[in-house]
Amino acid sequence: MQRLWRGGVLYHCGPVVRQDDAGRWHFVSAGPTTSIREEPYEADVIAHFGLRAVIGKGGMGPKTLAACREHGAVYLHAVGGAATLIASSVQEVPAVYQKEALGVPEAFWVIRVAGFPAVVTMDAHGQSLHERIAEGSAQQLAALMAR
């Protein structure tokens, strides 16, 4: 896996796939899954595998943000509810690993994409859009409650 992931992207996703008569895999649905559950491990995964990006939904915590800054990686937020749109960006599935052992949703799918819709919300400079929105929302709530 290290050679495969080196400089690559990890997408938090449990896809729905189909296999055609020629044995090729096609993504039918590829919506992001919540990333925060990976927070205890993600910084180590970024460091060990040299990931350039992680894609998911909901953002991640301070440990992952620090790893992004330290290793020059980013977190991309994919839109929840857009699973078929995201699946349409998958151009090719060159390989799948551990499908028999882990099952389709948890297998390691190697995909090539074009036009994948995502937004950088945690960058390699240590900035987090999630934190900025939370801080702004807290300020607005405090102002509303003070009225």
WOCOR-V716322 format. One record per residue. RES is the residue in one small letter. PSI is psi in degrees with one decimal (* if undefined). Layout:
<<RES:PSI> <RES:PSI>>
This chain:
<<m:-31.1> <q:-44.6> <r:-39.0> <l:-42.1> <w:-17.9> <r:119.0> <g:14.5> <g:-163.2> <v:137.1> <l:125.2> <y:120.7> <h:98.8> <c:139.8> <g:89.5> <p:161.0> <v:126.5> <v:162.5> <r:153.0> <q:129.6> <d:177.5> <d:-23.8> <a:-0.2> <g:3.5> <r:142.3> <w:144.9> <h:135.1> <f:127.2> <v:-39.7> <s:135.4> <a:48.5> <g:150.5> <p:153.3> <t:162.2> <t:126.6> <s:-27.7> <i:-27.0> <r:-17.4> <e:-0.3> <e:-40.8> <p:-22.2> <y:-23.9> <e:-39.4> <a:-41.7> <d:-37.6> <v:-43.9> <i:-47.2> <a:-47.6> <h:-42.0> <f:-6.0> <g:36.2> <l:146.4> <r:-25.1> <a:152.6> <v:135.0> <i:139.4> <g:-154.2> <k:151.1> <g:-9.1> <g:179.7> <m:178.2> <g:-170.6> <p:-31.8> <k:-42.9> <t:-39.9> <l:-42.7> <a:-39.3> <a:-38.3> <c:-45.6> <r:-45.9> <e:-34.7> <h:6.0> <g:35.9> <a:170.8> <v:159.5> <y:128.3> <l:130.9> <h:118.1> <a:149.6> <v:121.0> <g:145.3> <g:-1.6> <a:35.7> <a:-39.9> <t:-35.0> <l:-46.5> <i:-43.2> <a:-33.8> <s:-16.8> <s:-11.5> <v:112.7> <q:-31.1> <e:148.3> <v:88.7> <p:-25.7> <a:159.0> <v:138.5> <y:143.8> <q:23.7> <k:-43.7> <e:-40.7> <a:-38.2> <l:-19.0> <g:164.4> <v:-50.5> <p:-30.5> <e:-4.1> <a:164.6> <f:103.9> <w:127.7> <v:119.9> <i:150.5> <r:131.0> <v:161.0> <a:131.4> <g:30.9> <f:120.3> <p:112.4> <a:159.4> <v:134.5> <v:119.0> <t:-10.3> <m:121.8> <d:177.7> <a:-1.1> <h:2.9> <g:13.6> <q:142.1> <s:116.9> <l:-34.1> <h:-45.0> <e:-43.2> <r:-41.6> <i:-42.3> <a:-42.9> <e:-45.5> <g:-40.6> <s:-40.5> <a:-40.1> <q:-43.6> <q:-39.3> <l:-44.2> <a:-41.7> <a:-41.1> <l:-41.0> <m:-23.8> <a:-11.4> <r:*>>
